[in-house]
Amino acid sequence: MTMNQENITPFNAEDVDWGELESIGILRDELEMAGELDTLLQGEKTGVISLSLVLLGVDVVLDATLQLVRRENGEPLLEIIGIKPA
């Protein structure tokens, strides 16, 4: 049986805790509309995205890239990599 490499993603959308990400302001629908969901599920860094997050009750606005990586237990972990202003 031959598998099409283009259809294999390192992460499944169902494995991501979208409720947790939504609680800090990252929405699956917005990633999909921006064309970044597939990039994220491939384990690659997204393009620069403007985020408005709520972290520990503090509103944080920043430009960042996102990347899914695997924790030691195999679960996906979202890395938020802030971009320094020029």
C-alpha positions in Angstrom: 0.0 0.0 0.0 1.4 3.4 -1.0 0.6 6.4 1.2 0.5 9.9 -0.2 3.1 11.9 1.8 1.1 15.2 1.2 -1.8 13.9 3.2 0.2 12.9 6.3 0.3 15.5 9.0 2.3 15.3 12.1 -0.7 16.6 14.1 -4.4 16.0 13.9 -6.7 18.9 14.5 -8.7 16.7 16.9 -5.6 16.2 19.1 -5.2 20.0 19.8 -7.0 21.4 22.8 -8.9 24.1 21.0 -10.8 25.0 24.1 -7.6 25.8 26.0 -6.3 27.9 23.0 -9.6 29.7 22.7 -9.4 30.6 26.4 -6.2 32.7 25.6 -7.6 34.1 22.4 -6.3 31.7 19.6 -9.2 30.5 17.5 -9.2 27.6 15.1 -11.6 29.3 12.7 -9.3 32.4 12.5 -6.3 30.2 11.8 -8.2 28.4 9.1 -9.4 31.6 7.5 -5.9 33.0 7.5 -4.7 29.9 5.8 -2.4 28.9 8.6 -4.1 25.9 10.1 -2.6 23.4 7.7 0.9 24.9 8.3 0.4 24.6 12.0 -0.7 21.0 11.7 2.3 20.2 9.6 4.5 21.2 12.6 5.8 24.2 10.7 6.0 27.8 11.9 3.1 29.9 10.7 3.5 33.3 9.1 3.4 36.3 11.4 0.0 36.6 13.1 -1.3 39.5 15.2 -2.5 38.1 18.5 -4.5 39.6 21.2 -4.1 37.1 24.1 -5.3 37.0 27.7 -2.5 35.5 29.8 -3.0 35.2 33.6 -5.7 37.9 33.3 -3.5 40.4 31.4 -4.3 41.5 27.9 -1.2 41.0 25.7 -1.1 42.2 22.1 1.8 41.0 19.9 2.9 39.8 16.5 4.1 36.2 16.7 4.5 32.9 14.8 2.9 29.7 16.1 4.3 26.2 15.9 3.0 22.9 17.2 5.7 20.7 18.8 5.4 17.4 20.6 5.8 17.1 24.4 7.8 14.1 25.8 4.5 12.3 26.3 3.6 12.9 22.6 0.8 15.4 23.2 0.9 18.6 21.0 2.2 21.8 22.6 1.7 25.2 21.0 4.7 27.4 20.9 4.1 31.2 20.6 7.2 32.9 19.2 7.0 36.7 19.6 8.4 38.9 16.9 10.5 41.9 18.0 9.3 45.2 16.5 11.8 46.6 13.9 
